[in-house]
Amino acid sequence: MIGRRGTVPYSRARSGYNCAMDEVRRFCDQLKRSYEGHAWHGPGVRESVEGLTAAQAAMRPLASAHTIWEIVLHITAWEEAALRVLEGQEIGEMPDEQNFPPMPAVSEEAWHQALGHLESVHRRLLEDAHDVTAEELTQTVPGKQYSLYFLLHGVVQHNVYHAGQIVLLRKAIS
């Protein structure tokens, strides 16, 4: 129960969550959790792909669904798009071949390259996001009809959504 005589029974120190943190720090915390894990919803993107082989990541257990590998490439594409916005670039409309890039020939090397590229893009996005000001969050993304706040929180939501898909696909291939 929250609020009994002004106390919160769940220790903030134990949770690592500080309700007084500003919006940018709160967003960065959520971005980190959506990718690295230790989130309320379940595993983050990195946790959901841990231990998968290239062959497993390339399996298509549902004919009409994307593979785990395709989802990883898709997550990377959208984290890169957000990174480009933070670097001052306009992202425009994302064509299908960029939204869901084609999977390369299946090999462990190519799979690890895909994961390494996602990790690198995520780190850069997280680093650049730390420099965003509260005022910048309210600004409209160039060429779009939404704010930087909406875009960045969308990346977190996108990661959470696809981490869940990956978990379900893992169950379908096991």
trRosetta pair geometry for C-beta under 8 A, 3 or more apart (Angstrom, degrees):
i j d omega theta_ij theta_ji phi_ij phi_ji
1 4 5.4 59 111 -30 115 116
1 9 6.7 67 55 -3 59 130
2 8 5.6 7 -134 -121 84 79
2 9 7.4 -120 -88 16 52 84
2 10 8.0 -37 -87 16 93 101
3 6 7.1 -1 -157 -84 47 25
3 7 7.8 90 176 55 4 45
3 8 7.7 31 -46 -84 40 67
4 7 5.9 -34 76 51 76 92
4 9 7.6 29 36 -42 115 103
8 11 7.9 144 105 -87 93 23
8 12 7.0 57 88 -41 136 93
10 14 7.3 -116 174 65 68 117
10 15 6.3 48 149 -42 105 129
11 14 3.8 76 82 7 113 108
11 15 6.6 168 92 -8 61 84
12 15 5.8 -62 -143 44 33 105
12 17 6.0 -104 -149 76 78 67
12 18 6.1 83 176 -98 125 52
12 19 6.9 -90 -114 -7 134 90
13 16 7.8 30 179 -69 28 39
16 38 8.0 11 48 149 148 133
17 29 7.4 120 -115 163 76 154
18 21 4.5 96 86 -33 102 100
21 25 4.2 -106 174 92 115 125
21 26 5.2 148 99 -60 109 81
21 29 7.2 74 101 -17 160 139
22 25 5.2 88 57 16 73 102
22 26 6.8 -135 101 -8 34 94
22 134 6.5 -90 176 -70 121 117
23 26 5.5 -56 -143 38 31 114
23 27 6.3 33 157 -21 66 103
23 134 5.7 100 45 -116 118 93
23 137 6.2 -48 114 -28 134 174
23 149 7.6 -27 161 -119 135 111
24 27 5.8 -51 -149 34 30 111
24 28 6.4 29 153 -17 64 105
24 129 7.1 175 -167 157 89 78
24 130 7.1 105 153 -141 113 34
24 132 5.3 -177 -125 80 121 91
24 133 7.2 -64 -58 -135 145 15
24 134 6.4 -109 -30 -70 104 66
24 137 7.0 -141 -75 -53 84 127
25 28 5.6 -53 -146 37 33 111
25 29 6.3 39 152 -23 65 104
25 130 7.9 45 -95 -129 62 74
26 29 5.7 -52 -151 33 31 115
26 30 6.5 27 152 -15 63 106
27 30 5.7 -60 -150 39 33 109
27 31 6.2 34 153 -21 69 105
27 129 6.5 -124 111 172 113 126
27 132 8.0 -31 68 65 143 136
27 137 7.9 -180 -27 -111 153 129
27 149 8.0 -127 -84 -137 143 67
27 152 5.6 27 -171 134 139 128
27 153 6.7 -93 -124 -76 106 74
27 156 7.2 -132 -158 -40 74 138
28 31 5.6 -50 -143 36 33 113
28 32 6.2 35 156 -20 64 106
28 126 6.2 98 -150 -155 92 79
28 129 5.3 162 -91 110 91 118
28 130 5.7 52 -95 -81 152 73
29 32 5.9 -56 -150 36 27 112
29 33 6.4 23 154 -15 64 109
30 33 5.7 -55 -143 40 32 109
30 34 6.1 34 157 -23 66 106
30 153 7.7 12 98 -124 147 71
30 156 4.8 13 132 -133 109 148
31 34 5.9 -54 -145 34 28 110
31 35 6.6 8 160 -3 62 111
31 125 7.1 -133 177 120 143 110
31 126 5.9 180 111 -100 127 87
31 129 6.4 71 18 64 164 171
31 152 7.4 -58 -69 179 125 92
31 155 6.6 17 -116 103 103 113
31 156 5.4 -98 -86 -84 60 96
31 159 7.6 107 -145 10 57 153
32 35 6.3 -74 -154 46 26 98
32 36 5.4 -17 173 18 70 121
32 126 6.1 78 -77 -125 85 134
33 36 6.6 -63 -110 56 22 85
33 37 6.8 -61 -159 108 56 13
33 38 5.8 -96 -128 79 89 75
33 39 4.0 119 161 -81 107 94
33 44 6.2 -158 159 -80 43 125
34 39 6.2 71 -80 -77 43 152
34 44 5.5 125 153 -132 21 98
34 45 6.8 36 141 -14 68 97
34 155 7.9 145 85 126 153 72
34 156 4.7 176 -27 -151 156 69
34 159 3.7 96 149 92 117 133
34 160 5.2 -77 -135 -54 106 79
34 163 7.1 -157 -175 -17 70 139
35 44 5.0 36 111 171 12 127
35 45 4.9 -30 -134 36 56 110
35 46 5.8 56 160 -16 69 100
35 122 5.1 145 -156 -154 162 143
35 159 5.7 -68 -68 -157 69 149
36 44 5.2 37 66 69 23 163
36 46 5.5 1 -117 31 40 134
36 47 7.5 71 162 -29 33 95
37 43 5.7 -30 -116 -150 102 58
37 44 3.8 -123 -65 12 51 107
37 46 6.4 -95 -27 65 99 96
37 47 4.1 81 -80 -33 128 132
38 44 7.5 -14 23 -22 53 119
39 42 6.8 -18 81 51 97 30
39 43 7.7 81 42 -178 102 6
39 44 5.7 113 -4 -66 121 89
39 160 7.4 -136 143 -107 161 101
41 160 5.7 48 68 -151 164 115
41 163 7.9 108 104 82 121 128
41 164 7.6 -68 152 -66 121 108
42 163 7.2 173 92 124 97 118
42 164 7.1 91 64 -91 135 80
42 167 7.0 -17 135 -57 139 163
43 47 3.7 -134 -161 100 103 123
43 48 4.7 139 116 -62 125 78
43 163 5.9 -157 100 173 77 119
43 167 6.3 139 49 -77 120 122
44 47 5.0 93 50 14 69 105
44 48 6.9 -132 98 -10 33 93
44 159 7.0 -3 -160 155 81 117
44 163 5.7 -98 -171 -112 26 153
45 48 5.8 -62 -148 34 27 111
45 49 6.7 5 162 -4 64 108
45 72 7.9 128 -177 -114 112 74
45 75 6.1 143 -134 -172 147 166
45 118 7.5 -121 136 159 135 136
45 159 5.2 -81 -40 -162 119 96
45 162 6.7 24 -104 93 103 101
45 163 4.8 -108 -76 -83 54 100
45 166 7.2 95 -138 13 60 152
46 49 6.5 -71 -151 42 29 96
46 50 6.6 51 152 -51 65 95
46 119 7.4 72 -101 -95 116 92
47 50 5.7 -33 -150 -5 34 120
47 163 7.6 43 61 -154 90 121
48 163 4.6 174 -21 -156 148 77
48 166 4.1 95 147 94 130 128
48 167 5.3 -87 -133 -59 111 78
48 170 7.1 -151 -176 -22 80 137
49 52 5.3 -73 -170 17 65 127
49 57 7.2 38 -148 -102 102 115
49 68 6.6 149 -111 170 94 122
49 72 6.5 65 -92 -86 152 123
49 115 6.5 -170 123 -110 142 115
49 166 6.2 -58 -65 -177 77 148
52 56 4.7 -132 -162 87 86 123
52 57 4.9 99 141 -59 128 92
52 68 6.5 -100 -169 112 165 156
52 111 7.7 -131 108 180 94 136
52 170 7.3 -105 -87 -106 116 105
53 56 4.7 97 52 7 77 101
53 57 6.9 -145 93 -4 40 88
53 108 6.9 -52 -161 -100 79 92
53 111 7.3 87 168 84 40 173
54 57 5.7 -58 -145 40 31 110
54 58 6.2 22 158 -14 66 113
54 69 7.6 46 -154 -84 62 133
54 106 5.2 142 148 -174 111 82
54 107 5.8 -64 178 112 173 14
54 108 4.8 -131 -17 -84 126 45
54 110 6.7 83 -130 65 134 87
54 111 3.6 -145 -96 -29 88 140
54 112 8.0 -64 -68 -21 104 71
55 58 6.0 -64 -146 41 27 107
55 59 6.9 47 151 -46 61 93
55 106 6.4 81 -90 169 54 134
56 59 5.7 -35 -156 -1 36 117
56 68 7.2 -1 128 35 76 141
56 170 7.8 39 166 -122 120 72
56 173 5.8 129 -154 132 85 150
57 67 6.5 84 154 153 55 109
57 68 4.5 -102 -144 81 65 110
57 69 4.1 93 145 -57 102 92
57 72 7.2 -14 -164 -2 125 135
57 111 5.6 132 44 -132 148 122
58 67 5.5 5 -149 -175 30 156
58 68 7.8 -73 -42 50 23 85
58 69 5.2 6 -81 -2 59 141
58 103 6.5 131 -120 172 94 155
58 106 4.6 -33 -48 -106 167 126
58 111 7.9 -98 -37 -85 98 115
59 67 6.4 145 69 -134 36 105
59 68 7.6 28 51 9 77 101
59 169 7.9 157 86 172 97 104
59 173 4.8 108 87 -114 151 132
60 63 6.7 71 141 -107 113 34
60 65 6.9 168 -160 74 81 78
60 66 8.0 -91 -119 175 94 19
60 67 5.2 -72 -79 -76 76 92
61 65 7.5 -15 67 59 69 126
61 169 6.3 160 31 -152 119 73
61 172 3.8 157 109 133 159 119
61 173 5.2 -133 -52 -69 129 74
62 65 3.8 47 81 12 115 119
62 169 7.6 -102 9 -111 106 86
62 172 6.6 -34 -33 178 92 166
65 165 7.8 -175 -167 -168 122 113
65 169 7.0 -164 130 -94 140 111
66 70 4.0 -124 -174 90 106 129
66 71 5.3 131 109 -55 126 81
66 74 7.1 7 171 -16 167 141
66 100 6.7 -124 -112 -141 136 131
66 165 7.9 33 61 155 101 141
67 70 4.6 101 51 5 77 100
67 71 7.0 -138 96 -4 44 85
67 103 6.8 7 55 -62 135 150
67 169 7.5 129 -159 -169 40 150
68 71 5.6 -56 -152 36 34 113
68 72 6.5 39 149 -23 66 102
68 166 5.3 81 -129 -131 97 89
68 169 5.3 -177 -64 102 93 144
68 170 7.2 64 -81 -62 140 76
69 72 5.6 -50 -151 31 33 113
69 73 6.6 32 151 -16 64 103
69 103 5.1 65 117 -118 126 123
69 111 6.7 -83 -110 -116 115 87
69 114 6.5 46 -154 108 86 171
70 73 5.7 -53 -150 37 34 111
70 74 6.2 37 149 -21 65 108
70 100 5.8 20 -177 -165 103 101
70 103 5.8 -71 -73 -55 78 108
71 74 5.4 -53 -146 37 34 116
71 75 6.3 38 154 -21 66 101
71 162 5.2 166 -177 -164 114 115
71 165 6.0 -167 -121 97 154 128
71 166 5.9 -160 95 -72 151 94
71 169 7.8 -178 -2 5 146 155
72 75 5.8 -49 -146 33 31 111
72 76 6.5 34 152 -19 62 106
72 114 5.5 81 116 148 130 118
72 115 6.7 -47 -169 -83 145 63
72 118 5.8 -86 -177 -52 92 150
73 76 5.6 -54 -152 36 31 116
73 77 6.5 38 149 -26 64 102
73 100 6.8 84 95 -160 110 49
73 101 4.5 -116 165 54 129 99
73 103 6.9 -146 -19 -86 148 65
73 114 6.2 -60 -72 -149 81 119
74 77 5.6 -47 -150 27 33 115
74 78 6.8 21 157 -9 63 104
74 99 6.5 17 -131 158 90 58
74 100 5.1 -11 -85 -102 106 68
74 101 7.5 -168 -69 17 53 73
74 162 7.1 -170 89 -115 113 150
75 78 6.2 -64 -154 41 31 102
75 79 6.3 27 153 -16 68 108
75 118 6.3 40 94 -134 107 124
75 158 7.0 157 -123 135 75 105
75 159 6.4 80 -144 -105 118 69
75 162 5.4 -157 -74 86 112 160
76 79 5.8 -57 -144 40 31 107
76 80 6.1 33 155 -20 66 108
76 114 7.4 -125 -28 -170 152 76
76 117 5.9 37 -140 114 146 101
76 118 4.5 -99 -83 -95 103 81
76 121 5.6 111 -151 37 80 154
77 80 5.7 -58 -151 37 27 113
77 81 6.5 32 150 -24 63 104
77 94 6.9 108 156 -163 120 142
77 98 5.7 144 -149 159 129 71
77 99 6.0 163 120 -133 156 24
77 100 7.6 -109 7 -70 155 26
77 101 6.3 164 -65 -19 124 102
78 81 5.2 -41 -144 29 39 116
78 82 6.6 39 156 -15 64 99
78 94 8.0 -51 -89 -66 71 171
78 155 6.3 175 137 -117 105 82
78 158 5.6 -85 113 141 157 163
79 82 5.8 -52 -151 38 34 110
79 83 6.3 39 148 -22 64 107
79 118 7.2 94 39 -150 146 71
79 121 4.8 112 107 132 119 117
79 122 5.7 -39 -171 -83 158 63
79 125 5.2 -99 -176 -35 95 155
79 155 6.2 97 -99 -152 64 122
80 83 5.4 -54 -146 37 33 116
80 84 6.4 38 153 -23 66 101
80 121 5.3 -58 -71 -146 78 137
81 84 5.7 -50 -151 31 31 112
81 85 6.8 33 149 -19 62 101
81 91 4.8 67 -161 -137 94 142
81 94 6.5 -54 -90 -76 142 130
82 85 5.6 -50 -154 32 36 114
82 86 6.6 34 150 -16 66 103
82 125 5.9 52 94 -135 110 124
82 151 5.9 161 -115 151 94 107
82 152 6.4 113 -154 -98 129 61
82 155 4.9 -13 -49 -69 159 140
83 86 5.7 -55 -150 38 34 110
83 87 6.3 28 151 -15 66 109
83 121 6.3 -120 -23 -166 152 85
83 124 5.7 45 -132 109 136 108
83 125 4.7 -94 -76 -86 97 85
83 128 6.3 113 -137 37 75 150
84 87 5.5 -60 -147 42 33 110
84 89 4.1 -60 173 64 92 124
84 91 5.6 122 86 -84 125 92
85 88 7.8 82 179 -45 30 10
85 89 6.6 -91 -80 65 30 69
85 90 7.9 48 -104 -117 71 24
85 91 5.8 -41 -62 -30 93 116
85 141 5.6 -32 -143 -142 134 109
85 142 7.5 178 -136 33 85 88
85 148 6.9 172 143 -119 129 91
85 151 6.3 -27 71 138 171 161
86 125 7.2 137 16 -136 147 64
86 128 4.3 108 133 141 145 132
86 129 6.7 -85 -102 -73 153 58
86 131 8.0 110 -175 65 116 102
86 132 6.9 -81 -127 -70 107 108
87 128 7.1 -57 -59 -138 74 154
90 142 4.5 -90 -98 109 91 115
90 143 4.4 87 -159 -9 114 136
91 94 7.0 -20 160 -60 103 91
91 141 7.4 -19 21 163 110 124
91 143 6.9 -167 49 74 59 131
91 144 7.6 14 53 -46 102 117
92 143 5.7 -56 -80 155 51 154
94 98 5.0 -122 -170 90 88 114
94 99 4.7 115 126 -69 115 89
95 98 5.2 83 61 14 75 101
95 99 6.8 -142 99 -10 33 94
96 99 5.4 -56 -136 38 31 114
96 100 6.4 -27 -179 38 69 91
97 100 7.6 -68 -127 70 21 59
97 101 6.5 51 169 -113 59 54
97 102 7.0 -20 -147 -23 85 90
98 101 6.4 8 -134 -70 28 85
103 106 7.4 16 148 -70 120 75
104 107 7.8 -52 112 24 108 92
104 110 4.5 -134 83 -158 126 141
104 114 7.9 -162 21 -57 110 113
105 110 6.5 159 74 -28 62 162
106 110 6.9 -142 -144 61 21 132
106 111 7.5 28 -155 -49 64 104
107 110 4.6 91 55 8 86 101
107 111 6.9 -152 90 -6 44 86
108 111 5.6 -56 -147 38 32 113
108 112 6.2 28 157 -15 67 108
109 112 6.0 -59 -147 40 27 106
109 113 6.4 31 152 -22 63 106
110 113 5.5 -51 -148 34 32 115
110 114 6.5 36 152 -22 64 101
111 114 5.7 -52 -153 32 32 112
111 115 6.6 26 151 -13 64 106
112 115 5.6 -52 -145 41 36 110
112 116 6.0 39 154 -21 67 108
113 116 5.6 -55 -142 39 29 112
113 117 6.2 32 157 -22 65 105
114 117 5.9 -53 -147 34 27 110
114 118 6.6 27 153 -16 61 105
115 118 5.7 -54 -149 37 32 111
115 119 6.3 35 152 -21 65 106
116 119 5.5 -52 -147 35 32 114
116 120 6.3 33 154 -19 65 107
117 120 5.7 -54 -147 37 31 112
117 121 6.3 30 156 -16 66 106
118 121 5.9 -56 -144 39 30 109
118 122 6.1 31 156 -21 65 109
119 122 5.8 -58 -148 37 26 112
119 123 6.4 28 155 -21 63 106
120 123 5.9 -53 -148 33 29 111
120 124 6.5 24 155 -15 63 107
121 124 5.9 -58 -150 39 31 109
121 125 6.2 32 153 -20 66 107
122 125 5.7 -55 -146 36 30 111
122 126 6.2 29 156 -18 65 107
123 126 5.8 -57 -148 38 28 110
123 127 6.3 28 154 -19 64 108
124 127 5.7 -54 -146 37 31 112
124 128 6.2 24 158 -13 66 109
125 128 6.0 -59 -144 42 28 105
125 129 6.0 32 156 -26 65 110
125 155 7.4 -145 173 170 147 160
126 129 5.7 -53 -142 33 27 114
126 130 7.0 38 155 -29 59 98
127 130 6.1 -51 -164 18 31 114
127 131 7.8 19 147 -11 59 103
128 131 6.0 -61 -165 32 43 110
128 132 7.6 59 141 -40 67 91
129 132 5.6 -30 -161 -1 48 118
129 152 6.5 126 -128 -138 120 131
132 136 5.0 -127 -165 79 83 131
132 137 6.3 91 152 -61 121 81
132 148 7.0 -167 -151 142 136 140
132 152 7.6 -102 10 -68 175 158
133 136 4.6 101 54 1 78 101
133 137 7.4 -128 98 -11 48 82
134 137 5.7 -44 -160 18 38 119
134 138 7.6 31 150 -15 61 100
135 138 6.2 -61 -166 31 39 107
135 139 7.3 46 143 -33 67 101
136 139 5.4 -44 -156 14 46 119
136 148 5.8 -20 144 49 78 159
137 147 6.6 49 156 154 54 118
137 148 5.3 -121 -134 82 36 104
137 149 4.2 64 175 -66 93 94
137 152 7.4 -70 -127 26 89 136
138 147 5.7 -52 -157 -145 28 137
138 148 7.5 -13 25 38 15 95
138 149 6.5 20 -79 -18 40 122
139 147 6.4 124 74 -145 29 82
139 148 5.6 29 64 -7 80 113
140 144 6.6 -166 175 79 85 78
140 145 7.1 -28 -152 -141 118 26
140 146 7.0 137 -141 86 73 18
140 147 5.9 -68 -94 -95 44 54
140 148 7.9 163 -154 -26 5 72
141 144 4.0 10 80 42 105 127
141 146 6.1 5 19 78 111 70
141 147 6.8 121 -21 -175 81 14
141 148 5.8 130 -69 -75 85 61
141 150 7.9 -106 -14 63 117 99
141 151 5.4 83 -60 -38 144 142
144 151 7.4 89 89 -68 167 119
146 150 4.0 -92 170 78 116 147
146 151 6.3 138 107 -47 113 81
147 150 4.8 107 55 3 74 98
147 151 7.2 -136 101 -1 45 86
148 151 5.5 -53 -148 38 37 113
148 152 6.0 30 158 -16 70 108
149 152 6.2 -61 -144 40 24 104
149 153 6.2 14 162 -8 63 112
150 153 6.3 -61 -143 44 24 103
150 154 6.1 34 153 -28 61 111
151 154 5.4 -59 -152 32 27 118
151 155 6.9 33 152 -25 63 97
152 155 5.7 -42 -156 22 37 113
152 156 7.2 36 147 -14 61 98
153 156 5.5 -47 -156 33 43 114
153 157 6.4 42 147 -17 69 104
154 157 5.6 -54 -145 40 35 111
154 158 5.9 42 153 -26 67 107
155 158 5.5 -52 -145 35 29 117
155 159 6.5 33 154 -21 62 103
156 159 5.9 -54 -153 33 30 111
156 160 6.5 27 152 -17 64 106
157 160 5.7 -55 -149 37 33 111
157 161 6.2 36 153 -22 66 107
158 161 5.8 -53 -147 35 28 113
158 162 6.4 13 161 -6 64 110
159 162 6.2 -66 -145 45 26 100
159 163 6.0 31 157 -25 66 108
160 163 5.8 -51 -144 32 27 113
160 164 6.7 29 155 -18 60 104
161 164 6.0 -63 -165 34 28 111
161 165 6.8 27 145 -18 64 105
162 165 5.1 -44 -147 33 45 116
162 166 6.3 48 153 -22 69 99
163 166 5.7 -51 -150 34 32 113
163 167 6.6 37 150 -22 63 103
164 167 5.7 -51 -149 32 33 113
164 168 6.6 30 154 -14 65 104
165 168 5.8 -60 -153 39 32 108
165 169 6.2 30 152 -17 68 107
166 169 5.6 -55 -145 39 32 110
166 170 6.3 40 153 -24 65 103
167 170 5.7 -51 -151 31 30 115
167 171 6.8 30 150 -18 61 102
168 171 5.7 -52 -154 33 36 112
168 172 6.5 34 149 -20 66 105
169 172 5.4 -54 -148 36 37 113
169 173 6.4 24 157 -12 69 107
170 173 6.2 -64 -146 41 29 101
170 174 6.3 29 157 -27 65 111
171 174 6.0 -58 -144 29 30 111
